Amino acid sequence: MAITKEEHARNQRRRARQMLGLLVAVLAIVGAVSLVRMGAVAVGQLFDDTADRAEYQSKVSGLAMFDPLPFSGGIENCDDLTLREAAVWGTIYSILDTETGLANYELDPETEQVLLPAVEVDAYLARIVGPDFKLNHQSFVMEDMEVTFDETSQCYLIPITGDVGYYDATVTKLFKKNGQLHVTVGYIPTYNTSDLMVNSTTVPTKYMDYIFERSGGSWYLTGVEESETKPEVTPAPTEAVLPAADSSLQDAIMAGAGAASQPDGSETAEGDGSSAAAN
Protein backbone atom coordinates (compact mmCIF):
# COMPACT_ATOMS: atom_id res chain seq x y z
CA MET A 1 0.00 0.00 0.00
CA ALA A 2 1.44 3.35 -0.98
CA ILE A 3 2.08 5.98 1.71
CA THR A 4 0.98 9.43 0.91
CA LYS A 5 3.21 12.43 1.41
CA GLU A 6 1.01 13.61 4.30
CA GLU A 7 1.32 10.24 6.13
CA HIS A 8 5.09 10.19 5.52
CA ALA A 9 5.42 13.68 7.02
CA ARG A 10 3.29 12.68 10.03
CA ASN A 11 5.49 9.60 10.61
CA GLN A 12 8.61 11.76 10.50
CA ARG A 13 7.13 14.22 12.97
CA ARG A 14 6.08 11.33 15.26
CA ARG A 15 9.58 9.82 15.19
CA ALA A 16 11.07 13.25 15.92
CA ARG A 17 8.76 13.65 18.92
CA GLN A 18 9.70 10.16 20.13
CA MET A 19 13.40 10.92 19.81
CA LEU A 20 12.93 14.23 21.59
CA GLY A 21 11.01 12.52 24.36
CA LEU A 22 13.73 9.90 24.71
CA LEU A 23 16.39 12.62 24.86
CA VAL A 24 14.45 14.51 27.52
CA ALA A 25 14.03 11.31 29.54
CA VAL A 26 17.77 10.56 29.35
CA LEU A 27 18.65 14.12 30.35
CA ALA A 28 16.18 13.93 33.23
CA ILE A 29 17.78 10.71 34.49
CA VAL A 30 21.29 12.17 34.16
CA GLY A 31 20.16 15.33 35.95
CA ALA A 32 18.56 13.35 38.76
CA VAL A 33 21.69 11.27 39.25
CA SER A 34 23.84 14.42 39.27
CA LEU A 35 21.56 16.07 41.82
CA VAL A 36 21.73 13.01 44.05
CA ARG A 37 25.52 13.00 43.85
CA MET A 38 25.72 16.73 44.51
CA GLY A 39 23.36 16.33 47.44
CA ALA A 40 25.45 13.52 48.88
CA VAL A 41 28.62 15.62 48.55
CA ALA A 42 26.89 18.62 50.14
CA VAL A 43 25.63 16.53 53.05
CA GLY A 44 29.08 15.02 53.50
CA GLN A 45 30.65 18.46 53.56
CA LEU A 46 27.97 19.68 55.95
CA PHE A 47 28.86 17.02 58.51
CA ASP A 48 32.62 16.94 57.85
CA ASP A 49 34.16 19.21 60.48
CA THR A 50 37.76 18.14 59.83
CA ALA A 51 38.85 21.65 58.87
CA ASP A 52 37.10 23.19 61.89
CA ARG A 53 38.68 20.70 64.28
CA ALA A 54 42.11 21.41 62.80
CA GLU A 55 41.55 25.16 63.23
CA TYR A 56 40.60 24.85 66.89
CA GLN A 57 43.35 22.34 67.56
CA SER A 58 45.79 25.00 66.40
CA LYS A 59 44.15 27.49 68.76
CA VAL A 60 44.09 25.37 71.92
CA SER A 61 47.35 23.40 71.59
CA GLY A 62 49.49 26.05 73.28
CA LEU A 63 47.31 26.15 76.36
CA ALA A 64 46.55 22.43 76.48
CA MET A 65 50.23 21.50 76.55
CA PHE A 66 50.48 23.03 80.05
CA ASP A 67 47.30 21.38 81.38
CA PRO A 68 45.44 24.47 82.72
CA LEU A 69 43.14 24.11 85.70
CA PRO A 70 39.43 24.57 84.88
CA PHE A 71 38.28 28.18 84.77
CA SER A 72 35.32 30.16 83.47
CA GLY A 73 34.22 33.72 82.81
CA GLY A 74 37.15 34.77 80.63
CA ILE A 75 40.84 34.15 80.03
CA GLU A 76 41.75 36.57 82.84
CA ASN A 77 40.60 33.82 85.24
CA CYS A 78 43.17 31.35 83.91
CA ASP A 79 46.18 30.67 86.12
CA ASP A 80 48.67 33.46 85.39
CA LEU A 81 51.80 31.31 85.01
CA THR A 82 50.01 28.79 82.80
CA LEU A 83 48.72 31.58 80.58
CA ARG A 84 52.21 33.08 80.20
CA GLU A 85 53.74 29.69 79.42
CA ALA A 86 51.03 29.00 76.86
CA ALA A 87 51.28 32.44 75.27
CA VAL A 88 55.06 32.38 74.79
CA TRP A 89 55.59 28.75 73.87
CA GLY A 90 52.39 28.58 71.84
CA THR A 91 53.76 31.46 69.79
CA ILE A 92 57.11 29.69 69.39
CA TYR A 93 55.49 26.46 68.18
CA SER A 94 53.28 28.36 65.72
CA ILE A 95 56.40 30.06 64.32
CA LEU A 96 58.21 26.74 64.03
CA ASP A 97 55.30 25.46 61.92
CA THR A 98 56.00 28.11 59.28
CA GLU A 99 58.35 27.61 56.34
CA THR A 100 61.18 29.75 57.71
CA GLY A 101 60.72 28.97 61.41
CA LEU A 102 62.98 31.07 63.63
CA ALA A 103 65.57 31.68 60.93
CA ASN A 104 64.70 35.37 60.53
CA TYR A 105 64.58 36.21 64.23
CA GLU A 106 67.29 38.28 65.88
CA LEU A 107 69.44 37.04 68.75
CA ASP A 108 70.25 38.72 72.02
CA PRO A 109 73.88 39.91 71.63
CA GLU A 110 74.85 38.78 75.14
CA THR A 111 73.08 35.44 75.57
CA GLU A 112 72.53 34.56 71.90
CA GLN A 113 68.98 33.59 72.81
CA VAL A 114 66.22 34.08 70.25
CA LEU A 115 64.34 37.38 70.67
CA LEU A 116 60.58 36.89 70.48
CA PRO A 117 58.75 40.24 70.11
CA ALA A 118 55.91 40.78 72.56
CA VAL A 119 53.69 42.01 69.71
CA GLU A 120 53.79 38.51 68.21
CA VAL A 121 52.70 37.03 71.52
CA ASP A 122 49.85 39.57 71.61
CA ALA A 123 48.82 38.62 68.07
CA TYR A 124 48.87 34.91 68.96
CA LEU A 125 46.68 35.49 72.01
CA ALA A 126 44.28 37.80 70.17
CA ARG A 127 43.44 35.04 67.71
CA ILE A 128 42.45 32.77 70.60
CA VAL A 129 40.97 34.98 73.31
CA GLY A 130 40.08 38.15 71.41
CA PRO A 131 41.69 41.54 70.88
CA ASP A 132 40.40 43.09 74.12
CA PHE A 133 42.63 41.04 76.42
CA LYS A 134 46.08 42.52 77.07
CA LEU A 135 48.81 40.42 78.63
CA ASN A 136 51.09 42.23 81.08
CA HIS A 137 54.45 41.20 79.65
CA GLN A 138 57.08 40.28 82.21
CA SER A 139 59.67 37.61 83.00
CA PHE A 140 58.47 34.35 84.52
CA VAL A 141 59.97 31.21 86.00
CA MET A 142 58.94 27.74 84.89
CA GLU A 143 59.83 24.47 86.60
CA ASP A 144 63.33 24.26 85.17
CA MET A 145 63.99 27.54 83.39
CA GLU A 146 63.45 31.27 83.43
CA VAL A 147 62.01 33.13 80.47
CA THR A 148 63.27 36.71 80.57
CA PHE A 149 61.38 39.68 79.20
CA ASP A 150 63.59 42.54 78.07
CA GLU A 151 61.86 45.89 78.61
CA THR A 152 64.20 47.74 76.24
CA SER A 153 63.62 45.55 73.20
CA GLN A 154 60.11 44.48 74.29
CA CYS A 155 61.11 40.91 73.53
CA TYR A 156 61.18 37.59 75.35
CA LEU A 157 64.54 35.82 75.43
CA ILE A 158 63.83 32.24 74.48
CA PRO A 159 66.14 29.67 76.12
CA ILE A 160 67.57 26.85 74.05
CA THR A 161 65.80 23.96 75.71
CA GLY A 162 64.21 20.60 75.26
CA ASP A 163 60.55 20.24 74.33
CA VAL A 164 58.26 21.94 76.82
CA GLY A 165 54.78 21.08 78.01
CA TYR A 166 53.12 17.94 79.26
CA TYR A 167 50.57 17.10 76.58
CA ASP A 168 49.86 17.12 72.87
CA ALA A 169 46.31 18.16 72.06
CA THR A 170 43.89 16.50 69.66
CA VAL A 171 40.41 17.96 69.07
CA THR A 172 37.89 15.14 68.90
CA LYS A 173 34.54 16.91 68.82
CA LEU A 174 32.83 20.29 68.35
CA PHE A 175 29.33 20.98 69.61
CA LYS A 176 27.20 23.91 70.73
CA LYS A 177 25.45 24.08 74.08
CA ASN A 178 23.65 27.02 75.68
CA GLY A 179 24.98 29.36 73.01
CA GLN A 180 28.58 28.33 73.63
CA LEU A 181 30.90 26.35 71.40
CA HIS A 182 32.42 23.36 73.19
CA VAL A 183 35.70 22.04 71.80
CA THR A 184 36.49 18.63 73.25
CA VAL A 185 40.25 18.23 73.55
CA GLY A 186 42.02 14.93 74.11
CA TYR A 187 45.26 15.14 76.11
CA ILE A 188 48.07 12.89 74.88
CA PRO A 189 51.01 12.75 77.34
CA THR A 190 54.39 13.65 75.89
CA TYR A 191 56.52 12.47 78.81
CA ASN A 192 56.21 10.07 81.68
CA THR A 193 57.60 10.74 85.15
CA SER A 194 61.19 10.67 83.85
CA ASP A 195 62.31 13.72 81.87
CA LEU A 196 64.25 11.50 79.48
CA MET A 197 61.45 9.08 78.71
CA VAL A 198 59.14 9.89 75.82
CA ASN A 199 55.62 8.52 75.80
CA SER A 200 54.91 6.92 72.42
CA THR A 201 51.16 6.47 72.89
CA THR A 202 48.76 8.46 70.70
CA VAL A 203 45.73 7.74 72.89
CA PRO A 204 44.38 10.59 75.04
CA THR A 205 44.49 9.88 78.76
CA LYS A 206 41.94 12.57 79.60
CA TYR A 207 39.58 15.05 77.94
CA MET A 208 38.70 18.67 78.64
CA ASP A 209 36.15 20.95 77.00
CA TYR A 210 37.42 24.35 75.89
CA ILE A 211 34.55 26.84 75.93
CA PHE A 212 34.29 29.51 73.25
CA GLU A 213 31.79 32.36 73.14
CA ARG A 214 30.89 34.47 70.13
CA SER A 215 31.95 38.12 70.05
CA GLY A 216 32.17 40.41 67.04
CA GLY A 217 31.52 37.58 64.61
CA SER A 218 34.27 35.31 65.98
CA TRP A 219 34.53 32.64 68.68
CA TYR A 220 36.92 33.32 71.56
CA LEU A 221 38.09 31.14 74.44
CA THR A 222 36.46 31.99 77.78
CA GLY A 223 36.88 28.84 79.86
CA VAL A 224 38.01 25.26 80.32
CA GLU A 225 36.00 22.55 82.06
CA GLU A 226 36.03 18.81 82.54
CA SER A 227 34.56 16.98 79.58
CA GLU A 228 31.82 14.38 79.59
CA THR A 229 34.06 12.41 77.24
CA LYS A 230 36.19 9.95 79.19
CA PRO A 231 39.07 7.69 78.13
CA GLU A 232 37.80 4.22 77.26
CA VAL A 233 40.85 2.55 78.72
CA THR A 234 43.97 3.62 80.55
CA PRO A 235 46.73 2.99 78.01
CA ALA A 236 49.96 1.33 78.98
CA PRO A 237 52.44 3.58 77.16
CA THR A 238 55.47 2.22 75.43
CA GLU A 239 58.49 4.16 76.57
CA ALA A 240 61.61 4.94 74.62
CA VAL A 241 64.73 6.67 75.85
CA LEU A 242 65.28 10.01 74.14
CA PRO A 243 68.39 12.02 75.06
CA ALA A 244 67.52 15.62 75.82
CA ALA A 245 70.04 16.76 73.19
CA ASP A 246 67.88 15.15 70.48
CA SER A 247 64.87 17.29 71.32
CA SER A 248 63.05 18.56 68.24
CA LEU A 249 62.32 21.92 69.87
CA GLN A 250 65.93 22.37 70.91
CA ASP A 251 67.12 21.51 67.41
CA ALA A 252 64.62 23.91 65.84
CA ILE A 253 65.59 26.80 68.11
CA MET A 254 69.28 26.18 67.60
CA ALA A 255 68.80 25.90 63.83
CA GLY A 256 66.86 29.15 63.80
CA ALA A 257 69.45 30.88 65.93
CA GLY A 258 72.25 29.65 63.73
CA ALA A 259 70.51 30.83 60.56
CA ALA A 260 69.78 34.21 62.10
CA SER A 261 73.38 34.71 63.21
CA GLN A 262 74.87 33.51 59.91
CA PRO A 263 73.01 35.34 57.11
CA ASP A 264 75.69 34.32 54.62
CA GLY A 265 74.82 30.65 55.15
CA SER A 266 78.17 29.70 56.74
CA GLU A 267 78.28 27.11 59.49
CA THR A 268 78.10 28.32 63.10
CA ALA A 269 80.82 27.21 65.49
CA GLU A 270 79.77 25.39 68.61
CA GLY A 271 78.85 27.69 71.49
CA ASP A 272 80.82 28.07 74.69
CA GLY A 273 77.74 27.73 76.87
CA SER A 274 76.70 31.39 76.68
CA SER A 275 73.40 30.42 75.03
CA ALA A 276 72.05 29.56 78.46
CA ALA A 277 70.69 26.12 77.60
CA ALA A 278 68.23 24.77 80.09
CA ASN A 279 66.43 21.47 80.35
C-alpha positions as CSV (number, residue, x, y, z in Angstrom):
1,M,0.0,0.0,0.0
2,A,1.4,3.3,-1.0
3,I,2.1,6.0,1.7
4,T,1.0,9.4,0.9
5,K,3.2,12.4,1.4
6,E,1.0,13.6,4.3
7,E,1.3,10.2,6.1
8,H,5.1,10.2,5.5
9,A,5.4,13.7,7.0
10,R,3.3,12.7,10.0
11,N,5.5,9.6,10.6
12,Q,8.6,11.8,10.5
13,R,7.1,14.2,13.0
14,R,6.1,11.3,15.3
15,R,9.6,9.8,15.2
16,A,11.1,13.2,15.9
17,R,8.8,13.6,18.9
18,Q,9.7,10.2,20.1
19,M,13.4,10.9,19.8
20,L,12.9,14.2,21.6
21,G,11.0,12.5,24.4
22,L,13.7,9.9,24.7
23,L,16.4,12.6,24.9
24,V,14.5,14.5,27.5
25,A,14.0,11.3,29.5
26,V,17.8,10.6,29.3
27,L,18.7,14.1,30.4
28,A,16.2,13.9,33.2
29,I,17.8,10.7,34.5
30,V,21.3,12.2,34.2
31,G,20.2,15.3,36.0
32,A,18.6,13.4,38.8
33,V,21.7,11.3,39.3
34,S,23.8,14.4,39.3
35,L,21.6,16.1,41.8
36,V,21.7,13.0,44.0
37,R,25.5,13.0,43.8
38,M,25.7,16.7,44.5
39,G,23.4,16.3,47.4
40,A,25.5,13.5,48.9
41,V,28.6,15.6,48.6
42,A,26.9,18.6,50.1
43,V,25.6,16.5,53.1
44,G,29.1,15.0,53.5
45,Q,30.6,18.5,53.6
46,L,28.0,19.7,56.0
47,F,28.9,17.0,58.5
48,D,32.6,16.9,57.9
49,D,34.2,19.2,60.5
50,T,37.8,18.1,59.8
51,A,38.9,21.7,58.9
52,D,37.1,23.2,61.9
53,R,38.7,20.7,64.3
54,A,42.1,21.4,62.8
55,E,41.6,25.2,63.2
56,Y,40.6,24.8,66.9
57,Q,43.3,22.3,67.6
58,S,45.8,25.0,66.4
59,K,44.2,27.5,68.8
60,V,44.1,25.4,71.9
61,S,47.3,23.4,71.6
62,G,49.5,26.1,73.3
63,L,47.3,26.2,76.4
64,A,46.6,22.4,76.5
65,M,50.2,21.5,76.5
66,F,50.5,23.0,80.0
67,D,47.3,21.4,81.4
68,P,45.4,24.5,82.7
69,L,43.1,24.1,85.7
70,P,39.4,24.6,84.9
71,F,38.3,28.2,84.8
72,S,35.3,30.2,83.5
73,G,34.2,33.7,82.8
74,G,37.2,34.8,80.6
75,I,40.8,34.1,80.0
76,E,41.8,36.6,82.8
77,N,40.6,33.8,85.2
78,C,43.2,31.4,83.9
79,D,46.2,30.7,86.1
80,D,48.7,33.5,85.4
81,L,51.8,31.3,85.0
82,T,50.0,28.8,82.8
83,L,48.7,31.6,80.6
84,R,52.2,33.1,80.2
85,E,53.7,29.7,79.4
86,A,51.0,29.0,76.9
87,A,51.3,32.4,75.3
88,V,55.1,32.4,74.8
89,W,55.6,28.8,73.9
90,G,52.4,28.6,71.8
91,T,53.8,31.5,69.8
92,I,57.1,29.7,69.4
93,Y,55.5,26.5,68.2
94,S,53.3,28.4,65.7
95,I,56.4,30.1,64.3
96,L,58.2,26.7,64.0
97,D,55.3,25.5,61.9
98,T,56.0,28.1,59.3
99,E,58.3,27.6,56.3
100,T,61.2,29.7,57.7
101,G,60.7,29.0,61.4
102,L,63.0,31.1,63.6
103,A,65.6,31.7,60.9
104,N,64.7,35.4,60.5
105,Y,64.6,36.2,64.2
106,E,67.3,38.3,65.9
107,L,69.4,37.0,68.7
108,D,70.3,38.7,72.0
109,P,73.9,39.9,71.6
110,E,74.8,38.8,75.1
111,T,73.1,35.4,75.6
112,E,72.5,34.6,71.9
113,Q,69.0,33.6,72.8
114,V,66.2,34.1,70.2
115,L,64.3,37.4,70.7
116,L,60.6,36.9,70.5
117,P,58.8,40.2,70.1
118,A,55.9,40.8,72.6
119,V,53.7,42.0,69.7
120,E,53.8,38.5,68.2
121,V,52.7,37.0,71.5
122,D,49.8,39.6,71.6
123,A,48.8,38.6,68.1
124,Y,48.9,34.9,69.0
125,L,46.7,35.5,72.0
126,A,44.3,37.8,70.2
127,R,43.4,35.0,67.7
128,I,42.5,32.8,70.6
129,V,41.0,35.0,73.3
130,G,40.1,38.1,71.4
131,P,41.7,41.5,70.9
132,D,40.4,43.1,74.1
133,F,42.6,41.0,76.4
134,K,46.1,42.5,77.1
135,L,48.8,40.4,78.6
136,N,51.1,42.2,81.1
137,H,54.5,41.2,79.6
138,Q,57.1,40.3,82.2
139,S,59.7,37.6,83.0
140,F,58.5,34.3,84.5
141,V,60.0,31.2,86.0
142,M,58.9,27.7,84.9
143,E,59.8,24.5,86.6
144,D,63.3,24.3,85.2
145,M,64.0,27.5,83.4
146,E,63.4,31.3,83.4
147,V,62.0,33.1,80.5
148,T,63.3,36.7,80.6
149,F,61.4,39.7,79.2
150,D,63.6,42.5,78.1
151,E,61.9,45.9,78.6
152,T,64.2,47.7,76.2
153,S,63.6,45.5,73.2
154,Q,60.1,44.5,74.3
155,C,61.1,40.9,73.5
156,Y,61.2,37.6,75.3
157,L,64.5,35.8,75.4
158,I,63.8,32.2,74.5
159,P,66.1,29.7,76.1
160,I,67.6,26.8,74.1
161,T,65.8,24.0,75.7
162,G,64.2,20.6,75.3
163,D,60.6,20.2,74.3
164,V,58.3,21.9,76.8
165,G,54.8,21.1,78.0
166,Y,53.1,17.9,79.3
167,Y,50.6,17.1,76.6
168,D,49.9,17.1,72.9
169,A,46.3,18.2,72.1
170,T,43.9,16.5,69.7
171,V,40.4,18.0,69.1
172,T,37.9,15.1,68.9
173,K,34.5,16.9,68.8
174,L,32.8,20.3,68.4
175,F,29.3,21.0,69.6
176,K,27.2,23.9,70.7
177,K,25.5,24.1,74.1
178,N,23.7,27.0,75.7
179,G,25.0,29.4,73.0
180,Q,28.6,28.3,73.6
181,L,30.9,26.3,71.4
182,H,32.4,23.4,73.2
183,V,35.7,22.0,71.8
184,T,36.5,18.6,73.2
185,V,40.3,18.2,73.5
186,G,42.0,14.9,74.1
187,Y,45.3,15.1,76.1
188,I,48.1,12.9,74.9
189,P,51.0,12.8,77.3
190,T,54.4,13.6,75.9
191,Y,56.5,12.5,78.8
192,N,56.2,10.1,81.7
193,T,57.6,10.7,85.2
194,S,61.2,10.7,83.9
195,D,62.3,13.7,81.9
196,L,64.2,11.5,79.5
197,M,61.5,9.1,78.7
198,V,59.1,9.9,75.8
199,N,55.6,8.5,75.8
200,S,54.9,6.9,72.4
201,T,51.2,6.5,72.9
202,T,48.8,8.5,70.7
203,V,45.7,7.7,72.9
204,P,44.4,10.6,75.0
205,T,44.5,9.9,78.8
206,K,41.9,12.6,79.6
207,Y,39.6,15.0,77.9
208,M,38.7,18.7,78.6
209,D,36.1,20.9,77.0
210,Y,37.4,24.4,75.9
211,I,34.5,26.8,75.9
212,F,34.3,29.5,73.2
213,E,31.8,32.4,73.1
214,R,30.9,34.5,70.1
215,S,32.0,38.1,70.1
216,G,32.2,40.4,67.0
217,G,31.5,37.6,64.6
218,S,34.3,35.3,66.0
219,W,34.5,32.6,68.7
220,Y,36.9,33.3,71.6
221,L,38.1,31.1,74.4
222,T,36.5,32.0,77.8
223,G,36.9,28.8,79.9
224,V,38.0,25.3,80.3
225,E,36.0,22.6,82.1
226,E,36.0,18.8,82.5
227,S,34.6,17.0,79.6
228,E,31.8,14.4,79.6
229,T,34.1,12.4,77.2
230,K,36.2,9.9,79.2
231,P,39.1,7.7,78.1
232,E,37.8,4.2,77.3
233,V,40.9,2.5,78.7
234,T,44.0,3.6,80.5
235,P,46.7,3.0,78.0
236,A,50.0,1.3,79.0
237,P,52.4,3.6,77.2
238,T,55.5,2.2,75.4
239,E,58.5,4.2,76.6
240,A,61.6,4.9,74.6
241,V,64.7,6.7,75.8
242,L,65.3,10.0,74.1
243,P,68.4,12.0,75.1
244,A,67.5,15.6,75.8
245,A,70.0,16.8,73.2
246,D,67.9,15.2,70.5
247,S,64.9,17.3,71.3
248,S,63.1,18.6,68.2
249,L,62.3,21.9,69.9
250,Q,65.9,22.4,70.9
251,D,67.1,21.5,67.4
252,A,64.6,23.9,65.8
253,I,65.6,26.8,68.1
254,M,69.3,26.2,67.6
255,A,68.8,25.9,63.8
256,G,66.9,29.2,63.8
257,A,69.4,30.9,65.9
258,G,72.2,29.6,63.7
259,A,70.5,30.8,60.6
260,A,69.8,34.2,62.1
261,S,73.4,34.7,63.2
262,Q,74.9,33.5,59.9
263,P,73.0,35.3,57.1
264,D,75.7,34.3,54.6
265,G,74.8,30.7,55.1
266,S,78.2,29.7,56.7
267,E,78.3,27.1,59.5
268,T,78.1,28.3,63.1
269,A,80.8,27.2,65.5
270,E,79.8,25.4,68.6
271,G,78.9,27.7,71.5
272,D,80.8,28.1,74.7
273,G,77.7,27.7,76.9
274,S,76.7,31.4,76.7
275,S,73.4,30.4,75.0
276,A,72.0,29.6,78.5
277,A,70.7,26.1,77.6
278,A,68.2,24.8,80.1
279,N,66.4,21.5,80.4
